[in-house]
Amino acid sequence: MYNKGLFHDWVPKPVQLLLIVLLMAIVMPLGGVYTGNISYMVGGTGALSENYVFANYATTIGMGACMPIVLRLKMRFKIRNKITTVLVLLGILNYISATTLQPTVIIASALVLGFLKMMVAIELFLPVMAMIGNRGMFYGVFYTFILVMNQVAGYYAVKVSILYNWQQFFIIISIMCFILALIQWIFMHNKYFALKVPLYYIDWLSILFFISTFMFSAYVFSFGKQQDWLNSNNIINASIAAFVSFALLVTRQIHLKRPYLSFKIFSRSNVLNGLFMLLCLGMFMGTISIQNIYAVGVLGYDQLTNAKLSLLMIPGILLAGFIAIIWFKKDIPLKIYIFLGFSAMLGYSIIMYFSMVLEFNYENWYLPLFLKGYGMAALFIGVWYYTLDKLELNDMLAAIGLFLVWRTFWTVGLFSALFSWFQYQFQIESLGDLAVYMDGLTVSPQNVVSNMKTIQLNAIIASNKKIFGYIIWVGFAILAYVMTHHFGAERFKFGRFIRVLRGKSIIAKRRVKENKQLAEELKDAAGSVM
């Protein structure tokens, strides 16, 4: 009656693994919008680029909204029925995105796509987790695979858009989803994962408050610069709506018997410090906007060449994943691993600071992007593991949606918006500084006109260098913080000393080991879904 696997018993194990990898390779990189395609979508629809940045954020918000209820959805439906239905719906949503010219429809499609995507993702994590057996090693394998596939998918989205048009990539993904649905219908069993549970325990109003909170925030981050921030009534109203929605969400969780989200875990040291480190990671990830301005606006790269830069991060991602597997296998403390991740991000920022020149060669990207890929993967793995460590299963499931939205959307969106605003302000300041030398005595009016493009590019470079300079100063402070943080290590050894004196050290160690093993088995079934 119950089957905790995914496929029929007659399917060979190697074939099962191949099917899981194939499903992960197609489903996990899915997004409502691919950032490299935004310029082509703007040209094809005539809409503002901010609409598609909004749609990109909406995918992550949909994923976060689904996370607290994925296990209940998993146990409510039969495996084959759920997976095939969701894959068909994903194919339909991609087809809708390919055939519509309305950005509002694409935004709504991206939100629903993110929600459905996590329903499939939970089915993929558990078998892989069971095969690997160690949550940290699983993170090393999983995040490495997903981050590599994201870079590859982004590159081919741009390449297909250049060869054909931006709609064709969505059509290709739609067809692949339909083919996957047929394959899974053939090989998957039609049984429940465990005891069937009802859906009426899910508080859908809380999910609505969750989505509205972050969708209004995404609107502010996406359209803030275009509408001049607080000088726009739309931005002010969206900010107030986000705050009110979050207040209603928190208030409702207090009075629910089975809350959709749990806030009591935010009193734990590892959760608060982990969220702070994810905020620091978001600062470094937000530099992608500065990098794109430099690569496309200053160096004149086309979209395909700019997309190739993402592929240069893959060697660093692979190295970080390989080191993570060894690190967790030997149970080495996380401090140095996370320190190396932030050091790599700081190294990327330092190189970019000194490399902001008009004569920058393509080969000069290899080292900074290798460091960025390594730092991104190492921090995704290490910080996420530390943040969710030692949490009870129910509390972790009830808060994991907030963690996802915080890590992937809110922090990156916040710093991207801030950097975009500062870049514009510093650029005006730089032009003012350059204007000191532009008078009739030093530069003739004719030379100013002929060199106007070079003057503008130098102003952009000076602005980017200033932002990277501030990031470097903050980066050194982050490294000092990481080196002084305890990362869960025992600060006081007096209790252990007393146990040794009483002859109870061996018994205490055995009990600690047994409790840790039991906790890991419970958390691996759910904590690894992120």
Disulfide bonds with the S-S distance in Angstrom:
none
